[in-house]
C-alpha cells in the first residue's frame, strides 16, 4: 500500500491536500452508487429506502428487509458454515481478515464519502470511522498472532499426561450495529467474531444499510467465504428476530441503554449465552480553576458537537469551578459560534445534520426546556431550507447554562449537539455530580493540578477517561491506544473494544488433558 495521510479521531486538522483530493474523488465514486438496490440472499421482505439526512430528497439506496424466515435461514446457513470456518487454521483466518482491513483502507475515501452522505459525518469523522474499522480488524488479528491462537500448555500433575488450554469459537455470532458508527461498530465486533472462527449474522441500522453492505463487500472480496457472513437488513423487528433465534450462540449489540438492557435480558433462554452490550452515555467533563480554559473549551466543543453530538461518548454535561464558569461558558459559546454547519462532504463543514426528524424534535424540545428553566448561551436554532441550506436535518451547536444540576438535560441522553454547563464549588461536588448517573462510558478532566488529576482518575466511574485533551474531552478512542467500553449502564462485559481483553470474549475455553498410552 502506498503511503498516505492517516486520519484518526485525534486528528485536529487536515491540511493535507492529497487527503482532500482523494476524498473528493471518493465523493464522485460514491455518488455513482446512488440509487443502488442492496440485494442479498436473506432479504426478501418489503423494500425500504435510505435517504440522506443532509438532503432528504436524495435516494442513496433501496434495500429489502429480512423477514423472520430470512433470519432463520441466515442463522442456519451460518451454523453450517461455522464448522468449516472454525476448522480453518487461525493463521489463514488472520490472513483473510488482514486482507479485508487493507481493502477497507484502500477504499477509505469512497467509503467515507458514502458514510458522510448516509449518516452525516464530516470528512474527518467519516475517514476516521473507516480507518478505525480497518484498525479494529488488524488489532484483533494481532491479538491472535501474539497469543499463538490462544492455545497454551498448562502445568502437569504427572509425567504421562499433557494438558492444553484452548480457546474455541462459539459458532454463530449475531452483531447488531448502530447508525452512528455504521462501519466501525459493525467491522469491530464482526471482525473479532470472524477471526475467532465464528460465523456472523450482521444486522445494521437501517440508516447505515448501504455502508454495511460495502463492508460486507470488502470482506468477501478479501476471501471470506460467503456463507460465513450474512447480512440481514431492516428495522427493529429484524434485530428482535436475531436476538430471539435459538441458533445464535453469542451476540454483540450497540445501541440505546433501554434496548441493550432488553437484549441482555432476553437473549439467553435455555442456557446462559454470551451477550456483549455497549450502550449509551451521559458523559461529563470537569473543569477546575487550575485548567487551561482554551484547551478545555476546545476539547469540550469537539466532543459535544462532533458528529452533531450523536456519539455515545459525546460530552453533554460540564461541571466547572464557579470561579471560572463565566469565562469557560464565553469561550465555549465562541467555539460553538465558529463551527460551520452544513453539507458534511464539504471541506469547511464541521457539524453535519442530525440523523432524522425525531432527533430534530428532541433538540427543539431540549432547547425550549432550557429557555424556560435556564439560559441558552449559543445556538438553539433549527436551520431551514429557505436559509440557503439543503432540505436536511440541520441544527446549531448549542450551549446552555443556569439549569439546576438535577435537571433532566443533565441526566437524559439526547444525541444532539447540545451541552449543559453548571458551576460547582469544589472537585468533590464535581465528581459527585459526574458519577450521579446510571451511565459510565466516558469522562474528561481539565486541570493543572497533579493531585486533582490523580483524584479524578481514582474516583471517576467511567470506562474511558481523558485528561487535558484538546482533541476531545470525552471522545476519540482508538484501537490499541484507548480501549473503549462502558461501566454501569453503559456496558455489560467490563471488557473494552480495541483492548487486550476483547477478542477472547468471542471464544470459550476448553481444557484438554491427554494421558500417554
Secondary structure, 3 states (H helix, E strand, C coil): CCCCCCCCCCCCCCCCHHHHHHHHHHHHHHHHCCCEEECCCCCCCCEEEEECCCCCCCEEEEEECCCHHHHHHHHHHHHHHHHHHHHCCHHHHHHHHHHHHHHHHHCHHHHHHHHHHHHCCCHHHHHHHHHHHHHHHHHHHHHHHHCHHHEEECCCCCCCEEEEEEEEECCEEEEECCCCCCCHHHHHHHHHHHHCCCEEEEECCCCCHHHHHHHHHHHHHCCCCHHHEEECCCCHHHHHHHHHCCCCCEEEEECCHHHHHHHHHHCCCCCCCEEEEECCCCEEEEECCCCCHHHHHHHHHHHHHHHHHCCCCCEEEEEEEHHHHHHHHHHHHHHHHHCCECCCCCCCCCECCCCCHHHHHHHHHHHHHHHHHCEEEECCCEECHHHCCCCCCEECCEEEECCCCCCHHHCCCCCCCEEEEEEECCHHHHHHHHHCCCEECEEEEECCCHHHHHHHHHHCCCCEEEECCCCCCCCCCCCCCCCECCEECCECCCCCECCCCCHHHHEEEEEEEEECC
